[in-house]
Amino acid sequence: MKQTENQKDSALLPDNTMQLLDGRFLPLYPREEKGCETNNEMYIASIKPYQSLKEKSKELSTSKDDTPKDELQFFLDNVFFFVAHAEDVLSDSRLFLAPVPVLCGLPFIGRNPFRYATLGVYIEWWMHNGFAVHKDERDKVSFIWALCGSPMTGSNRCAMVDENGLSTKITVGDFSKHVRSFRRINQRYHECKSIALSYSLRQVKDVLQNRHGSNYINSAYRNGLNWQNNWLINSKRELLDTIYDLNNRLMHHQMDAHAQELEKLVTQYLEMVEKDAKESATLQDKIREAKQKLKLGEISNVEYQQYISPMKRELDKLKHDSDFDMWDEIQQIFPQENYSLDDVLMWMESRKETECSIHVRKRIK
């Protein structure tokens, strides 16, 4: 039976553990009743596309105990507390799988990819996707928690929460990237959610508060800013790699168009290098002979220096002349570029490897 894309990227492992994005393994704690993806259905609330959060709050059901509205506000009130203790959340599957009362429904995709998000899913999303962490001009940090919009058009009206639990609307750029990244992380843990024990958000707070106390704002800010900075650094590195790859492809394409000229130049260069190497070897032999005569007292130091100085200058010239001549020739072929001799030689090597690979494939056929 063919695996689905979700199964291939599932965090659930055969030994009843799950693997997080950073590679760590967490044991899962079985629960008494299987098949229910949340410990209590009250944890599920939905936000319809383009519907304001204020309008949605009016629709949330109420009960004598905590309602979904209460649970949602509890999550928002404690986002910074949970962020401050992210390492704890990522170290215990019961904390990681704590259900979060947010379910975003998107046009053309539906709710399925976003169902039953967990606290750990949000932590990983913020940690590995700095665009989900918002920083204003005063370095005040907020975390995006609701995705509302259309991935097809990019129109969106999302929500972010600040340190006071206040939720405000925000329109994000590249909305589809936000959707894809959150969906990919959330879907990894669907199987784990269905079989493993998880705490409620209130239980998570009790555990963490008993462990660390109530001092957390500075840690939350530090984590949020570090996550965003790390993401920016990685994004810049990926961008530079992409630019390098594109430039490399362009260079190879341009050199392919002048293949005959470049192959002729390289042949001439290699012949020149061989000729210069022979001349260099001859000069070095003469210098060694003169040094031996100096040691034997057959010539004075002044005579020795007068004899070898022209030869040393010639040796230095031989080391660089071929490269300079080659560079001038390359510039005549590509006047708008700054390609070097090494670039041409690397292109030649790549071309040989490609031709060899094609030849091997033809032989196999």
N, C-alpha and C positions, 0 to 999 in steps of 0.2 A: 504494500500500500504506500502510495506516494505521500511524503510529508508535506504539510502545508507550510507556508512561510512562517506562520506563528510558531508551529512546532519546532522548526529548525532553530528559532531564536529563543526558545523557551529557557527560562532560568532554572526550571526544575530538573534535578539530576536524579539518577536511579537510586542513589543511596539516601534518599529522603533529605537532601540538602538543596539549597538554591545558590546560584552563583550571581553575584552582583556585577555591575558594569566594571568596577575596578578590579575584578578578578577574585575577590575574597569569597569564601564559602560560609554559609550560615546554616546550621541545623534547623530543620522544621519540626515543630511540635504538633503532633497529630491531635485533632479534636474529636470529640465524641460523635458528633453528627457530621457526616460528609455530604457533599453535594450542594451545600448552600454557600454561596461565595461571600456572604457577609454574616457576621454574628447576629445582626439585627437589621431588618429592612429599614428601620428609621434612619440609617446612615445615608440613604440615597435621596438626593434631591436633583432636580434637573433644571437646566437653564436653556431655554429655547433660543435659537438664533435670533439676534437683533432685539431680543426682549430685554428690557432694562432690569437690573438687579432689584431695583425698588419694586417694579411691577411683579417680579417673580416672588418676592418676599410675601406679598399679599396672598399668593396662592398656596403657600406651604401649609400643610395640615398641622393641626395642633392636637395636643393630648395632655393628659394630667401630668405626665412625666416630661422629659426632654423631647421636644419636637425636632424634626429635621432642620427647622429654622434655628433652633437653639444650638444644635450640633454644628451647623454651618458657622454661626457666629462664634462658637467656641473655637473652632478651627482658626478663623480669621484673627480672633483675639490672641491666639497663641502661636501664630506662624513664626514670629521672631524667637519665641521660647524654643520651639522645635528646631529652628535653624541653628540656634546657639549650641544645641546638643545633637547636631547632625551625626557626629561620630558614634554616639550611643545608638541612635536610630539605625545606623548602618552596621551595627554589631550584634543585633538581636532581631531575629525574624519576627518575633511577636510585636515588637515596636515597628519594624519596617512595614508589616502587613496591616497595620491599624487602618481601617477604612476611613476615607475622607468623604464627607457628604457633598461631593461636587460631581455632577455628571453633565458634560456638555454634549448637546446634540447639534450636529453640523449638516447643512444641506449636502446631498449626494454621498454622504458618508454614514450618517446616522449616529446612534449613540454607542453601538457595540464596541468600537475601538477604544472608547473612553470610559467604559463602565467600571465601576468599583475601583477608582483610583485609590491608592494608599499613601500613607505618610511618606514611606520610603521612596515611592515613585516621584512624589513632588521634590523630595530632597535631591534625588539623583538628577531630576530634570533641571533644577536650579543649579546644581553643582557642575553639570557638564554642558550646559547651554546658557552662557552668560547673557544672551539676549533676553532671557526670561527674568533677569535681575535688572531692575531699573534704578538708575542713579541720577538725581537731579543736579542742578548747578551748585547746590550747597552740600553735595555728597550725601544727601539723604537717600536711603535705600528703600525700595519697595519691591515686592515679589509678585509677579503675575500669577494669578491663581485660577482665572476663568478664561476660556477661549470661546468666543462667540463671533461667528462670522461665516464667510463663504470662502473655502480654499480655491474655488474656481475663479472668483473675481478678485479675491484679496480684500474685499470690503470686510471690515471687522469692527467690533466694539467689545473689547476685552476688559478685564478688571485686574487691578493690582491692589495689594494691601500694604499699609505702612506699619510702623512699630506700635501704633496705637490701636491697631485692628480696624482702621478706617479703610474701607474699600472705595476706590475711585475708578472711573472709566478711563481707558487708554486705547488709542488706535495704534497698532503695532505695524511696523514694516515687515514685508515678507511673511505674511500671515501663514502661508502654507508651510514654511519652515518650522514655525512654532507648532503647528498641528502635527506634522510628520514626526518631529522629535519627541513630543509628549506621547503620541500614539505608540511609537516604537518601544519606548521604555515601559509604558503601562501594559502593553500586550505581552511583554516578556514574562510577567508575573501572574497571568491569568490562571494557569494551572496551580500555582502555589496558593493563590487565594482560595481555591476551591477545596483544598484538603488540609490546610494548616491552621493552627490556632493563632489568633491575633488578639491583641488588646484593643479596647476602645481608646479614642483620643484622650478621654478623661483618665483612663488607667495609665496611659503613656505619660501624661503630665504628672500623675502621682508618683510613678516610678522615678522619673527624672528629677522631680522636685525633691524627693527624699534623698536622692543621690547627690544632687548638686546645689540645692537651695534655689533662691529666686533671683540671683544676680546673673543677668544673661544678655542685656542689651549690647554691651561692647563686643561680646563674643559673636552675637548675631551679625553685627555690622562687619566685624572682621571676616567672618566666613563669607558673607555676601559679596564684599568687595574683593576678597581673594578669588572667589569663584569667577567673578566677572573678569578680573585681571588675567587669570590663567586662561580663560576662554579666549580673551583678546590676543594673548600671546600665541596660543595654538592656532587661532584663526589667521593671524599674520603669517605664521610659519607655513600654514597650508596654502595661503595666497601666494607667498614667495615661491613655494614649490611648484604651484600651478603656473606661475609666470615663467619660471625657469623651464618647465616642461614645454610650454607653448613656444618660447623663444628657441628652444632646442629643435623643436619640430620645424619651425620656420627656417632655421639655419640649414637643417638637413634637406628641406625641400628646395631651398635656393641652390645649395651645392649640388644636388641631384641634377638641376637644370644646367649646370656647368661641369658635369662629370668628366668629360673628355679633357677639357682645359686643366682641371685640377689634377687629374691622374698624370697628365704630362708634366705638370709642375712638380708633383711629388717625385716622379721618376728622376727628373733633373736634379731635384734637391738631394735625393739619396745618392746619386752619382757624385754630386759635389761634396757631400759629407764624406763619402768613401775616399775621394781624392784628397780632401783636406786632412783626413785622418792619417793617410800615408805621409803627407808632407809634415804633419805634426810629429809623427813618429821619427822621421828622419832628423828633424831639428832637435828633438829631445835626445837622440843618440849623440848628436854633435855636442850638445851641452854637457852630457855625461862624460864624453871623452875630454872635453876642455877641463872639467872639474878634476878628472883624474890626473891630467897634466899639472894642474895647479898643486895638487897634493904631492906630486913627485918633484915639484920645484922646477919643472921645465919651463913654466911661464910665471910671470909675476901676477899679482892680484889686479893691477891696473890693466894688463894685457887681457886677463880673463874677463873682466867686466866689459872692456871694449869689444871683445869677441862675442860674448853671449847677449849683450843688450839688444842688438838688432833682431836676434833670433827670438828673444822673449816677446818683443813687440809683434813680431810676425805670428807667434803662437796665439797671442791675445786676439789678433785680427782674424785668424783662422777660426777661433771659437765663435765669433759673432757674425762674420760676413755672410755665411750661408743663410742664417736666420733673417738678417736684415734684407737680403735680396729676395727671399721668399715672401716676406711681409709686403714688400713693394709690389710684387706680382699679384698677391692676393687682393691688395687695395685697388689695383687696376680692374680686377674682375668684379669686385663688390665695393664700388666707391662710396656707397651710402652706409656701409656696415663697418664694424671694427673687428672683423674676424681675424684670429691669430693662426699661426702655424699649428699650434696644438689643436685648434678647432678642426682644421682640415685633416690632420692626421687621425683624430678621433672619428671624423666622418668616414674616412677611408677604412678604418678598422670595422666600424659598424656596417659599412657596405659589404665588406668581405664576409662578415658573419651572416648577413642576410642572404647573400648569394650562396654561401655554404649550406645554410638551412634549407633554401629552396631546392638545391641540388640533392640533398639527403631525402627530402620529401618525394621528389620525383623518382628516386631510386626505390623507395619503399613502395610506391604505387606500381 
